[in-house]
Amino acid sequence: MPTEYLKTLTYLSIHLTIGFTVAYLLTGSIEIAGGIAIIEPCVNAVAFFFHERAWAGRLFGRTPVAA
């Protein structure tokens, strides 16, 4: 398995574990913590997509300014 795939999978595992643990500690519910641990990365991925477009200047049809 290529290193970048392994790195992505281990990061995902860490992200899901931390999300589940924090949600469980806050709610005391395995079901709610599991739902949050699954839903949060999906919402985060959508937010990241728009964040990247905004930084690239494409969200509002603007051309990015060179630094």
JOCOR-V502335 format. One record per residue. N is the residue number from 1. PSI is psi in radians with two decimals (NA if undefined). Layout:
N & PSI
N & PSI
This chain:
1 & 2.27
2 & 2.59
3 & -0.72
4 & -0.55
5 & -0.75
6 & -0.74
7 & -0.74
8 & -0.77
9 & -0.69
10 & -0.65
11 & -0.74
12 & -0.75
13 & -0.77
14 & -0.79
15 & -0.83
16 & -0.69
17 & -0.79
18 & -0.78
19 & -0.79
20 & -0.81
21 & -0.81
22 & -0.80
23 & -0.69
24 & -0.74
25 & -0.59
26 & -0.58
27 & -0.49
28 & 0.17
29 & 2.18
30 & -0.70
31 & -0.84
32 & -0.76
33 & -0.71
34 & -0.75
35 & -0.79
36 & -0.75
37 & -0.47
38 & -0.76
39 & -0.72
40 & -0.80
41 & -0.57
42 & -0.80
43 & -0.71
44 & -0.67
45 & -0.72
46 & -0.79
47 & -0.70
48 & -0.68
49 & -0.86
50 & -0.58
51 & -0.79
52 & -0.72
53 & -0.71
54 & -0.77
55 & -0.53
56 & -0.09
57 & 0.20
58 & -0.12
59 & -0.69
60 & 0.36
61 & 0.28
62 & 2.72
63 & 2.32
64 & 2.55
65 & 2.31
66 & 2.47
67 & NA
